[in-house]
């Protein structure tokens, strides 16, 4: 299937006459996989097809390369692939892709994607940059809580659901969102105006520094080739609207691997981990020659702030705009989002985690240009439900 092909990669001819890894893990770990070549002397007279003690020929002999062991969990990979394929067809999306991660160490537990355009061989999980939309709101709220600019019960007056900034009017996506809202309600109801007011608590430089701390200005360092590096615009070049629109996830682009990495730091107690997909490498005798271990990249928020964010995102699933991700008798948290990519096509996002009280998996799901206003949250709900069945 496509998802295995684009993750593991393939071999082919890049230079000369010898095959080598050309993309995916096959390329990234080429030096371990390609094996050794030795010369062996074989006594022979080639024309007669017989060997004599006094004649010899030299031949190249390939020895097998080493074995790559992925962090991928077979059960979770099957669940993710099965559900993503169903929803890709059902929603008639141009693309559908998702990644599952252990938020406590950066291990990638499953990846999957499907697309209509078979000529495109880029893996969107690591190489597609899209606006996050409302899934970005929890990161901004976490930063504001961390800096003690707001509290969970801070009140914001969003009036009739509109706000004007630099002669540009920003509106709520729902007309019912208006009046006085707490921070918790801003997240639960996914208020754009409320997020602009929270963004106003930051200077441009403070806001920019948190984007950097959450790893949104650089590659994650995942062990997969051609990870796309984000483009950073200097604060000095920001227009008046930049911070306001970024506060609700517009005017910034991220890859799914970036988003799930930042999101994991938000829910795991505040620790940023470098994502990785290869657990270990063994030689022909089964001996471990390399083991990838979790790499901590810094403390972003405190455990107390992380706990508050988990609680608010759980409430968003129970009572707010993320109800379609709900699973009976199981505590989960998350956030939905809708945005456009540079090509103008719609994206439906969902990021979430389970179980809410002590997250063991985090997921990011993207539907690109889905038909019939399809959303990503129901997909995550089914993934969490299957995960619940596994652990029980």
Secondary structure, 3 states (H helix, E strand, C coil): CHHHHHHHCEEECCCCCCCEEEEHHHHHCHHHHCCEEEEEEECCECCCCECCCCCCEEEEEEECCCEEEECCCHHHHHHHHHHHHHHHHHHCCCEEEEEEECCCCCEEEEEEEEECCCCCCCCHHHHCCEECHHHHHHHHHHHHHHCCCCCCCCEEECCCCEEEECCEEEECCCCCCCCEEEHHHHHHCCCHHHHHHHHCCCCHHHHHHHHHHCCCCCCCCCCCCCCCCCCCCCHHHCCCCHHHHHCCCCCCEECHHHHHHHHHHHHCCCEEECCECEEEEECCCCCEEEECCCCEEEECCCHHHHHHHHHHHHHHHHHCCCHHHCECCECEEEEEEEEECCCCCEEEEEEEEECCCCCCEEEEEEEECCCCCCCCHHHHHHHHHHHHHHHC
